[in-house]
Structures are given as C-alpha cells and as structure tokens.
Amino acid sequence: MKFDPDALPNAQAGVSYEARISITQNATPAGEFSISEGALPKGLTLEKLPGEDAVRIAGTPEETGTFTFKVFVWCFGTNVSGQTGDKEYTITVK
C-alpha cells in the first residue's frame, strides 16, 4: 500500500491547519487509521474521512516544535489478509 503525500506541510502555532493523507494500492477498503508512534502537535486531531481511504489532520496547533509520528492503517480483509501499513510523518510548527 502507498501513502500519499510523502510529506506534510509545515504549520504555524495559532493558525488553522488541515492536511489529508490517503492510501492507494490497497486491495480492500481501509478500516481504521491511528497514530502508532509519537504524537500530533497539541491542538491537532486525526479523523477518518467517511467513505474514503483517507484521513484528515486538522485543528489549530497550540505549540511550536517538530513532531514526528507514525500513521498506521489496517484494511478489511475478507479475501486478503494482513493488509496493514504505516508511514512516518513530521509536522514542524513555527
């Protein structure tokens, strides 16, 4: 499975932020996305987009710094088992 985009845009503390991460090359639909390592900057949340193999990171960052985290996804596996993946991302909040 492939995660898109490869990198997330930087953010600015106190300014509304939104980024989308989608997966492709999966044989079955995405079940759920989660943060498997690290954490999002305070003020941002990860939410699955209904009916899409994608999530949105949105909110208003409350702190500055560099935040590295892994986004993990599993896919429904009726005929295809073990479809999981993760990708490391970094958001820099200025």
C-alpha positions as CSV (number, residue, x, y, z in Angstrom):
1,M,0.0,0.0,0.0
2,K,1.1,3.5,-0.7
3,F,0.7,6.6,1.5
4,D,0.1,10.0,-0.2
5,P,1.6,12.6,0.3
6,D,5.2,11.7,1.1
7,A,5.5,14.7,3.5
8,L,3.1,17.0,5.3
9,P,3.2,20.8,5.1
10,N,4.5,22.9,8.0
11,A,2.1,24.5,10.4
12,Q,2.0,27.8,12.3
13,A,1.0,28.0,16.0
14,G,-2.4,29.6,16.4
15,V,-3.3,29.3,12.7
16,S,-5.9,26.7,11.5
17,Y,-4.2,23.7,9.8
18,E,-5.5,20.9,7.6
19,A,-3.7,18.1,5.7
20,R,-5.0,15.0,4.1
21,I,-3.3,11.6,3.9
22,S,-4.7,8.9,1.7
23,I,-3.7,5.3,0.8
24,T,-3.7,3.6,-2.6
25,Q,-2.7,0.2,-3.9
26,N,-4.8,-1.5,-1.2
27,A,-6.9,-4.5,-2.2
28,T,-9.7,-3.8,0.3
29,P,-11.1,-0.7,1.9
30,A,-9.3,0.9,4.9
31,G,-10.7,0.0,8.2
32,E,-9.2,2.5,10.6
33,F,-6.3,4.9,10.8
34,S,-4.4,5.7,14.1
35,I,-1.2,7.2,15.4
36,S,1.0,4.2,16.2
37,E,4.1,6.0,17.5
38,G,4.8,9.6,18.5
39,A,2.1,12.2,18.8
40,L,0.4,15.0,16.8
41,P,1.1,18.6,18.0
42,K,-1.3,19.7,20.7
43,G,-4.5,21.1,19.1
44,L,-4.4,18.8,16.0
45,T,-6.6,15.7,15.6
46,L,-6.6,12.7,13.2
47,E,-10.0,11.8,11.7
48,K,-11.0,9.3,9.1
49,L,-12.9,10.7,6.1
50,P,-16.2,8.7,5.7
51,G,-16.3,6.6,2.6
52,E,-12.7,7.3,1.7
53,D,-9.4,5.5,2.2
54,A,-8.1,8.7,3.8
55,V,-7.7,10.7,7.0
56,R,-7.6,14.4,7.8
57,I,-5.3,16.1,10.3
58,A,-6.9,19.3,11.3
59,G,-7.1,21.8,14.1
60,T,-5.1,24.8,15.4
61,P,-1.6,23.8,16.7
62,E,-1.1,25.2,20.2
63,E,2.7,24.7,20.5
64,T,5.8,25.1,18.4
65,G,8.3,22.4,17.6
66,T,9.0,19.4,15.4
67,F,6.6,16.5,15.8
68,T,7.3,13.1,14.4
69,F,4.7,10.3,14.4
70,K,3.6,7.2,12.5
71,V,0.2,6.9,10.9
72,F,-0.9,3.2,10.9
73,V,-3.8,1.8,8.9
74,W,-5.4,-1.6,8.6
75,C,-7.7,-2.7,5.8
76,F,-10.7,-5.0,5.8
77,G,-9.5,-8.5,4.9
78,T,-12.2,-10.8,3.7
79,N,-10.1,-12.5,1.0
80,V,-6.9,-10.6,1.5
81,S,-5.3,-11.0,5.0
82,G,-2.7,-8.9,6.7
83,Q,-3.2,-5.6,4.8
84,T,-1.6,-3.1,7.2
85,G,0.9,-0.3,6.8
86,D,2.4,2.7,8.4
87,K,4.3,5.7,7.4
88,E,6.3,8.2,9.4
89,Y,5.5,11.9,9.1
90,T,6.8,15.1,10.6
91,I,5.0,18.3,11.1
92,T,7.0,21.4,12.0
93,V,5.1,24.0,13.9
94,K,6.6,27.5,13.8
